[in-house]
C-alpha cells in the first residue's frame, strides 16, 4: 500500500509525510459509512475535519504517524474538539501509520465518531508566553480509553482488509450514535470492561471486578454495581450482548 509519489514534495519531512498520507486517502480511501469510493479533501484551514464523503457528506479527520501508534495522539484545539462532540458534523477519525523508508502505509484504523466522549479528550497545557501562539490549548485523543470495537482496521500490517468486513464492523455498534452523549460514556466504559475480559461469555461478577476503576471514572456515583447492571441490560437491548442465564451474558458479535 505504497504512497504514489516516490520523491519528497517538501523539504520538511513532516510536510512531505502529511502530503503523502492525505494523497493516499484521497486516492485509495472510501467512506466507511456508505461505501462510496471518493473522499474529498477539505481546505487546510478547516478547524477539525480533513475529508468528507462525496455521497453522504460524512466527515473524517486524518492523523498520521511514522512507526507505531501510542496510547494517545495529539489533536487540535481542545475547546473546538469538545464543542464538536455534540455536533452532527463531528468527524470520524482515521489513524494512519506509515513506513517512511518504504514510502508505504502500514496500518489505517477508523474510529467512529460515536466512540468520542469528553473523557477521551485530554486537555494539554497552554503554550508558553514565549510561543508564537502563546496561551493556545491543544488536546490529545486517549486511544487507550477507546474500546477495541471502536478501532476498525482498514489496512492492517500493510494488508487492506475486505471492504465488506470493514463496513460490517462499522455498522455493528452504530447504536451508540443514537445514545445521548452523557449516556454514551457509561455504555462505552462497560463495553471497554467487557471487551477487556477477552472471552465471549462472562458473568456479571467479572464486570463487578472493575468496580474500583469505574468508581474513579465516575466518583460522584455511589451505586456503581446498580449502574453496571443497568448498562448491561441496555447493551442487551441494543443487541451488543445476549442474556444467557441469570448473571451470565455473551457477546453477540465476539
C-alpha contacts under 8 A as a table, 3 or more apart, distances in Angstrom:
res1	aa1	res2	aa2	distance
1	X	104	X	5.56
1	X	105	X	5.52
1	X	106	X	7.50
1	X	158	X	6.29
1	X	159	X	7.41
1	X	160	X	7.80
2	X	102	X	7.44
2	X	103	X	5.72
2	X	104	X	3.84
2	X	105	X	6.01
3	X	6	X	7.04
3	X	20	X	6.04
3	X	21	X	7.43
3	X	23	X	7.87
3	X	24	X	6.13
3	X	103	X	5.54
3	X	104	X	5.40
3	X	105	X	7.23
4	X	20	X	7.58
4	X	23	X	7.86
4	X	24	X	7.16
5	X	8	X	7.45
5	X	20	X	7.26
6	X	103	X	7.09
8	X	11	X	7.17
8	X	13	X	7.72
8	X	16	X	5.69
9	X	16	X	5.68
9	X	19	X	7.76
10	X	13	X	7.03
10	X	15	X	6.19
10	X	16	X	5.20
11	X	15	X	7.77
11	X	16	X	7.42
12	X	15	X	5.26
12	X	16	X	6.23
13	X	16	X	5.12
13	X	17	X	6.09
14	X	17	X	5.05
14	X	18	X	6.18
15	X	18	X	5.16
15	X	19	X	6.18
16	X	19	X	5.07
16	X	20	X	6.11
17	X	20	X	5.08
17	X	21	X	6.05
17	X	100	X	7.78
18	X	21	X	5.19
18	X	22	X	6.04
18	X	64	X	7.20
19	X	22	X	5.31
19	X	23	X	6.03
20	X	23	X	5.14
20	X	24	X	6.09
21	X	24	X	5.07
21	X	25	X	6.39
21	X	64	X	6.90
21	X	96	X	7.72
22	X	25	X	5.24
22	X	26	X	6.18
22	X	62	X	7.71
23	X	26	X	5.00
23	X	27	X	6.08
24	X	27	X	5.13
24	X	28	X	5.72
24	X	29	X	7.14
25	X	28	X	5.25
25	X	29	X	4.40
25	X	30	X	7.86
25	X	39	X	7.48
26	X	29	X	5.82
26	X	38	X	7.04
26	X	39	X	5.79
26	X	40	X	6.68
26	X	41	X	7.03
27	X	38	X	7.84
28	X	37	X	7.92
29	X	37	X	6.78
29	X	38	X	6.82
29	X	39	X	6.58
30	X	35	X	6.17
30	X	36	X	5.73
30	X	37	X	4.43
30	X	38	X	5.62
30	X	39	X	6.19
30	X	53	X	7.86
31	X	34	X	5.77
31	X	35	X	4.95
31	X	36	X	5.22
31	X	37	X	6.43
31	X	38	X	7.07
31	X	39	X	6.73
31	X	53	X	5.92
31	X	58	X	7.54
32	X	35	X	5.38
32	X	36	X	7.78
32	X	166	X	7.23
32	X	167	X	5.54
32	X	170	X	6.84
33	X	58	X	7.21
33	X	167	X	6.97
33	X	170	X	7.23
33	X	171	X	7.84
34	X	55	X	7.91
34	X	56	X	6.88
35	X	167	X	7.40
36	X	39	X	7.97
36	X	53	X	7.18
36	X	54	X	7.54
36	X	55	X	6.47
38	X	53	X	6.34
38	X	54	X	6.03
39	X	51	X	5.91
39	X	52	X	5.47
39	X	53	X	4.64
39	X	54	X	5.88
40	X	51	X	5.29
40	X	52	X	5.30
40	X	53	X	6.17
40	X	54	X	6.18
41	X	50	X	5.89
41	X	51	X	4.55
41	X	52	X	6.73
42	X	46	X	6.57
42	X	49	X	7.17
42	X	50	X	5.21
42	X	51	X	5.42
42	X	52	X	7.20
43	X	46	X	5.84
43	X	50	X	7.60
44	X	50	X	7.51
46	X	49	X	6.24
46	X	50	X	7.14
47	X	76	X	7.89
47	X	80	X	7.69
48	X	61	X	6.63
48	X	76	X	7.18
48	X	80	X	7.78
48	X	81	X	7.46
48	X	91	X	7.36
49	X	52	X	7.77
49	X	59	X	6.25
49	X	60	X	5.54
49	X	61	X	4.52
49	X	62	X	7.66
49	X	90	X	7.99
49	X	91	X	5.85
50	X	59	X	7.50
50	X	60	X	5.92
50	X	61	X	4.88
50	X	62	X	6.19
51	X	59	X	5.70
51	X	60	X	5.07
51	X	61	X	6.50
51	X	62	X	7.86
52	X	57	X	5.33
52	X	58	X	5.41
52	X	59	X	4.25
52	X	60	X	6.03
53	X	56	X	5.66
53	X	57	X	4.54
53	X	58	X	5.24
53	X	59	X	6.49
54	X	57	X	5.86
58	X	89	X	7.82
58	X	91	X	7.39
59	X	89	X	6.89
59	X	90	X	7.26
59	X	91	X	4.67
59	X	92	X	6.15
60	X	91	X	4.74
60	X	92	X	4.63
60	X	93	X	5.58
60	X	94	X	6.62
61	X	91	X	5.85
61	X	92	X	6.07
61	X	93	X	4.90
61	X	94	X	5.92
62	X	93	X	6.09
62	X	94	X	4.70
62	X	95	X	6.09
62	X	96	X	7.43
63	X	73	X	7.96
63	X	93	X	7.54
63	X	94	X	6.15
63	X	95	X	5.01
63	X	96	X	6.16
64	X	95	X	5.81
64	X	96	X	4.44
64	X	97	X	5.62
64	X	98	X	7.49
65	X	68	X	7.17
65	X	69	X	7.02
65	X	95	X	7.98
65	X	96	X	6.24
65	X	97	X	4.87
65	X	98	X	6.46
66	X	97	X	5.51
66	X	98	X	5.10
66	X	99	X	6.13
66	X	100	X	6.77
67	X	97	X	5.94
67	X	98	X	6.10
67	X	99	X	6.36
68	X	97	X	6.33
69	X	72	X	7.63
69	X	73	X	7.66
69	X	97	X	7.02
70	X	73	X	7.03
70	X	143	X	7.73
71	X	142	X	6.18
71	X	143	X	5.30
71	X	144	X	5.03
72	X	140	X	6.20
72	X	141	X	5.38
72	X	142	X	4.38
72	X	143	X	4.99
72	X	144	X	6.79
73	X	140	X	5.45
73	X	141	X	5.26
73	X	142	X	6.75
73	X	143	X	7.16
74	X	138	X	7.89
74	X	139	X	6.18
74	X	140	X	4.41
74	X	141	X	6.36
75	X	78	X	7.96
75	X	138	X	6.68
75	X	139	X	5.20
75	X	140	X	5.22
75	X	141	X	6.52
76	X	80	X	7.67
76	X	81	X	7.10
76	X	138	X	5.37
76	X	139	X	5.82
76	X	140	X	7.90
77	X	80	X	5.43
77	X	81	X	6.30
77	X	136	X	7.53
77	X	137	X	5.88
77	X	138	X	4.32
77	X	139	X	5.96
78	X	81	X	5.20
78	X	82	X	6.23
78	X	121	X	7.67
78	X	122	X	7.79
78	X	123	X	6.03
78	X	124	X	7.69
78	X	137	X	5.99
78	X	138	X	4.90
78	X	139	X	4.72
79	X	82	X	5.21
79	X	83	X	6.04
79	X	137	X	7.88
80	X	83	X	5.18
80	X	84	X	6.24
81	X	84	X	5.33
81	X	85	X	6.55
81	X	121	X	7.82
81	X	139	X	7.88
82	X	85	X	5.41
82	X	86	X	7.99
82	X	118	X	6.51
82	X	121	X	7.52
83	X	86	X	6.61
83	X	87	X	7.38
84	X	87	X	4.81
84	X	88	X	7.95
84	X	89	X	7.16
84	X	90	X	5.24
85	X	90	X	5.87
85	X	116	X	6.92
85	X	117	X	6.83
85	X	118	X	7.58
86	X	90	X	7.25
86	X	181	X	7.11
87	X	90	X	5.34
90	X	113	X	6.68
91	X	113	X	6.01
92	X	110	X	7.25
92	X	111	X	6.05
92	X	112	X	4.96
92	X	113	X	4.38
93	X	110	X	5.64
93	X	111	X	5.00
93	X	112	X	6.49
93	X	113	X	6.87
94	X	108	X	6.74
94	X	109	X	5.65
94	X	110	X	4.61
94	X	111	X	6.43
95	X	107	X	7.85
95	X	108	X	5.52
95	X	109	X	4.98
95	X	110	X	6.32
95	X	111	X	7.88
96	X	105	X	7.08
96	X	106	X	7.58
96	X	107	X	5.61
96	X	108	X	4.41
96	X	109	X	6.44
97	X	105	X	6.11
97	X	106	X	5.58
97	X	107	X	5.17
97	X	108	X	6.53
98	X	103	X	7.22
98	X	104	X	5.60
98	X	105	X	4.29
98	X	106	X	4.97
98	X	107	X	6.90
99	X	102	X	5.42
99	X	103	X	5.73
99	X	104	X	5.37
99	X	105	X	6.37
99	X	106	X	6.54
100	X	103	X	4.69
100	X	104	X	6.72
101	X	104	X	7.94
104	X	158	X	7.91
105	X	108	X	7.38
105	X	155	X	7.89
105	X	158	X	6.24
106	X	155	X	6.92
106	X	156	X	6.58
106	X	157	X	5.27
106	X	158	X	4.23
106	X	159	X	7.68
107	X	153	X	7.30
107	X	154	X	7.43
107	X	155	X	4.81
107	X	156	X	4.79
107	X	157	X	5.76
107	X	158	X	6.00
107	X	159	X	8.00
108	X	153	X	5.93
108	X	154	X	5.32
108	X	155	X	4.78
108	X	156	X	6.71
109	X	151	X	5.99
109	X	152	X	5.26
109	X	153	X	4.44
109	X	154	X	5.70
109	X	155	X	6.99
110	X	150	X	7.73
110	X	151	X	5.86
110	X	152	X	5.02
110	X	153	X	6.38
110	X	154	X	7.02
111	X	115	X	7.00
111	X	150	X	5.36
111	X	151	X	5.16
111	X	152	X	6.36
112	X	115	X	5.79
112	X	116	X	7.73
112	X	150	X	6.43
112	X	151	X	7.97
112	X	170	X	7.30
113	X	116	X	5.51
113	X	177	X	7.95
114	X	117	X	7.81
114	X	174	X	7.63
114	X	176	X	5.77
114	X	177	X	5.01
115	X	146	X	6.94
115	X	150	X	6.34
115	X	176	X	7.44
115	X	188	X	7.29
116	X	120	X	6.74
117	X	120	X	5.97
117	X	121	X	7.27
117	X	181	X	6.73
117	X	184	X	7.42
117	X	185	X	6.19
118	X	121	X	5.32
119	X	122	X	7.25
119	X	185	X	7.81
120	X	141	X	5.75
120	X	142	X	4.92
120	X	143	X	7.37
120	X	145	X	6.09
120	X	146	X	7.43
121	X	139	X	6.41
121	X	140	X	5.78
121	X	141	X	4.96
121	X	142	X	6.30
122	X	139	X	5.38
122	X	140	X	4.93
122	X	141	X	6.27
122	X	142	X	6.83
123	X	137	X	7.19
123	X	138	X	6.46
123	X	139	X	4.82
123	X	140	X	6.67
124	X	137	X	5.98
124	X	138	X	5.31
124	X	139	X	5.19
124	X	140	X	6.96
125	X	137	X	6.11
125	X	138	X	7.33
126	X	134	X	7.33
126	X	135	X	4.74
126	X	136	X	5.23
126	X	137	X	4.52
126	X	138	X	7.27
127	X	131	X	6.17
127	X	133	X	6.78
127	X	134	X	5.07
127	X	135	X	4.79
127	X	136	X	5.38
127	X	137	X	6.56
128	X	131	X	5.35
128	X	134	X	5.45
128	X	135	X	6.30
129	X	134	X	4.69
129	X	135	X	6.54
130	X	134	X	6.37
131	X	134	X	4.85
133	X	136	X	5.71
142	X	145	X	5.63
142	X	146	X	7.33
143	X	146	X	5.45
144	X	147	X	7.88
145	X	192	X	7.85
146	X	150	X	6.36
146	X	151	X	7.69
146	X	188	X	7.69
146	X	192	X	7.07
147	X	150	X	5.49
147	X	151	X	7.35
147	X	188	X	6.96
147	X	189	X	7.93
147	X	191	X	6.50
147	X	192	X	4.59
147	X	195	X	7.04
148	X	151	X	5.37
148	X	192	X	7.35
148	X	195	X	7.07
149	X	152	X	6.88
149	X	169	X	7.88
149	X	173	X	7.94
152	X	166	X	6.84
152	X	169	X	6.88
152	X	170	X	7.09
153	X	156	X	5.89
153	X	161	X	6.99
153	X	166	X	7.01
154	X	160	X	5.94
154	X	161	X	5.34
154	X	162	X	7.93
154	X	163	X	7.72
154	X	166	X	6.35
155	X	158	X	5.97
155	X	159	X	5.32
155	X	160	X	4.19
155	X	161	X	5.61
156	X	159	X	5.20
156	X	160	X	6.34
156	X	161	X	6.94
161	X	165	X	7.27
161	X	166	X	6.77
162	X	165	X	5.41
162	X	166	X	6.34
163	X	166	X	5.07
163	X	167	X	6.21
164	X	167	X	5.26
164	X	168	X	6.10
165	X	168	X	4.99
165	X	169	X	6.22
166	X	169	X	5.29
166	X	170	X	6.27
167	X	170	X	4.85
167	X	171	X	6.26
168	X	171	X	5.23
168	X	172	X	6.14
169	X	172	X	5.07
169	X	173	X	7.62
170	X	173	X	6.90
170	X	174	X	6.97
171	X	174	X	5.04
172	X	175	X	7.91
173	X	176	X	6.12
173	X	240	X	7.29
174	X	177	X	5.60
174	X	178	X	7.80
175	X	178	X	5.65
175	X	179	X	7.01
175	X	238	X	6.73
176	X	179	X	5.17
176	X	184	X	6.62
179	X	183	X	6.30
179	X	184	X	5.64
180	X	183	X	5.34
180	X	184	X	5.98
181	X	184	X	5.05
181	X	185	X	6.70
182	X	185	X	5.77
182	X	186	X	7.66
183	X	186	X	5.77
183	X	187	X	6.67
184	X	187	X	5.06
184	X	188	X	6.09
185	X	188	X	5.29
185	X	189	X	6.29
186	X	189	X	5.09
186	X	190	X	6.30
186	X	231	X	7.22
187	X	190	X	5.32
187	X	191	X	6.14
187	X	231	X	6.18
187	X	235	X	7.42
188	X	191	X	4.95
188	X	192	X	6.00
189	X	192	X	5.04
189	X	193	X	6.26
189	X	214	X	7.64
190	X	193	X	4.98
190	X	194	X	6.09
190	X	207	X	7.79
190	X	228	X	7.15
190	X	231	X	7.06
190	X	232	X	7.53
191	X	194	X	5.08
191	X	195	X	6.01
192	X	195	X	5.27
192	X	196	X	6.07
193	X	196	X	5.19
193	X	197	X	6.65
193	X	207	X	6.56
193	X	210	X	6.99
194	X	197	X	5.43
194	X	198	X	7.61
194	X	207	X	6.72
195	X	198	X	5.75
195	X	199	X	7.60
197	X	202	X	7.97
197	X	206	X	7.69
199	X	202	X	6.80
200	X	250	X	5.51
200	X	251	X	5.15
200	X	252	X	7.98
200	X	254	X	5.57
201	X	248	X	7.21
201	X	249	X	5.76
201	X	250	X	4.21
201	X	251	X	6.39
202	X	206	X	6.58
202	X	248	X	5.78
202	X	249	X	5.56
202	X	250	X	6.29
203	X	206	X	5.39
203	X	207	X	7.24
203	X	247	X	5.58
203	X	248	X	4.44
203	X	249	X	6.23
204	X	207	X	5.23
204	X	208	X	6.28
204	X	229	X	7.82
204	X	247	X	5.25
204	X	248	X	6.15
204	X	249	X	7.40
205	X	208	X	4.81
205	X	209	X	6.26
205	X	247	X	7.76
206	X	209	X	5.29
206	X	210	X	7.48
207	X	210	X	5.58
207	X	211	X	7.35
207	X	228	X	7.52
208	X	211	X	5.19
208	X	225	X	6.52
208	X	228	X	7.44
209	X	212	X	7.54
210	X	213	X	5.57
210	X	214	X	6.36
211	X	214	X	5.11
211	X	215	X	6.01
211	X	224	X	6.66
211	X	225	X	7.10
212	X	215	X	5.10
212	X	216	X	6.56
213	X	216	X	5.25
213	X	217	X	6.46
214	X	217	X	4.97
214	X	218	X	6.14
214	X	224	X	7.27
215	X	218	X	5.10
215	X	219	X	5.18
215	X	221	X	7.02
215	X	222	X	7.88
215	X	224	X	6.70
216	X	219	X	5.16
218	X	221	X	5.66
219	X	222	X	7.55
221	X	224	X	6.21
223	X	226	X	5.45
223	X	227	X	6.32
224	X	227	X	4.96
224	X	228	X	6.11
225	X	228	X	4.95
225	X	229	X	6.35
226	X	229	X	5.23
226	X	230	X	6.26
227	X	230	X	4.99
227	X	231	X	6.11
228	X	231	X	5.22
228	X	232	X	6.18
229	X	232	X	5.22
229	X	233	X	6.36
230	X	233	X	5.20
230	X	234	X	6.35
231	X	234	X	4.90
231	X	235	X	6.09
232	X	235	X	5.07
232	X	236	X	6.10
232	X	241	X	7.65
233	X	236	X	4.94
233	X	237	X	6.19
234	X	237	X	5.02
234	X	238	X	6.23
235	X	238	X	5.02
235	X	239	X	6.28
235	X	240	X	5.26
235	X	241	X	5.79
236	X	239	X	5.16
236	X	240	X	5.72
236	X	241	X	4.45
236	X	242	X	5.58
236	X	243	X	6.78
237	X	240	X	7.64
237	X	241	X	7.79
238	X	241	X	7.69
239	X	242	X	6.91
239	X	252	X	6.94
240	X	251	X	6.35
240	X	252	X	5.72
240	X	253	X	7.12
241	X	249	X	6.50
241	X	250	X	5.55
241	X	251	X	4.66
241	X	252	X	5.06
242	X	249	X	5.67
242	X	250	X	5.10
242	X	251	X	6.30
242	X	252	X	5.80
243	X	246	X	7.88
243	X	248	X	6.45
243	X	249	X	4.73
243	X	250	X	6.49
244	X	248	X	5.46
244	X	249	X	5.26
244	X	250	X	6.59
245	X	248	X	5.24
245	X	249	X	7.19
251	X	254	X	5.33
